[in-house]
Amino acid sequence: MSSRIVTGIVIATVGIGSAVLSADIAGFTMMVLCLLMAAYECLRMSPAKDNRTLVVATTVLCTLGPLGFTLFPEYSIVWFVLGSTVPMLILLFQPKQLPTAFAQASAAGFTFVYVGVLGSLAAYLARVPEYGTSALLSLIATSWASDTTAYFGGRFFGKSKLYEAVSPKKTWAGSWFGLVGAVGGVALVKLLFDTPLSWSAVVVMGLLGGVFEQLGDLCESMLKRSTGIKDSGGLLPGHGGLLDRIDGMLFAAPVVFIFYTYAWIWF
């Protein structure tokens, strides 16, 4: 448990520090680097894990996503076309890979959407005009505060299992604590930083973000269980890999993105 706590403190310090000091540069760069490692880890536990060319190409495409989507949004369609076709074109000219080409192409396409597309929304938040810091911190708070409070809530109060077949350690108590943590985290961001969101929008965003964060965590657990591995990687002591750390964030990113982009319509 000590290594988990120490690593968590370091991760939180780097993430929050990057967002506060310079969200549009440091925060954005941090997110791009996280997506690079997460894409690589996702592919390394997929049927494409032994195809080095495909792994490298798809990882690059996932990493270029935030740059293209954020810096050159008018050309985003080019990135989608490349992400949809390049993996299959690589496999087309690898005759030895033909028996598993469908599985490998599916893995590459899934990783492109899962890490590349969802991750691009997360990275984009760091460069939201005027509110990049609060937007990125809202995402961090939604996912990490939820994950942290869920962990300790489940550890001390958890009895009934949430979804034992997928994640044996998660409990209903931890899930409820996680939702409270998500709302509390985004509320703290609202108090400390300039944000365009009303209090009602903050509360709803925290609740929805907390729900999707937990769904993202469960979905990644499902993927790991299907492949028979415990962690996506070993980069973060006590936490596993980068994908293990940002799995919930990837699912929460669209929620925070929608609220920071369209919340004025409803609230």
Secondary structure, DSSP 8 states (H G I E B T S, - for coil): -HHHHHHHHHHHHHHHHHHHHHIIIIIHHHHHHHHHHHHHHHHHTSTTTT-HHHHHHHHHHHHHHHHHHHH-GGGHHHHHHHHHHHHHHHHHT-GGGGGGHHHHHHHHHHHIIIIIIHHHHHHHHTT-TTTHHHHHHHHHIIIIIHHHHHHHHHHHH--SEEETTTEEEEEHHHHHHHHHHHHHHHHHHHHHS--S--HHHHHHHHHHHHHHHHHHHHHHHHHHHHHT-S-S-SSBTTTBSHHHHHHHHHHHHHHHHHHHHHHHHH-
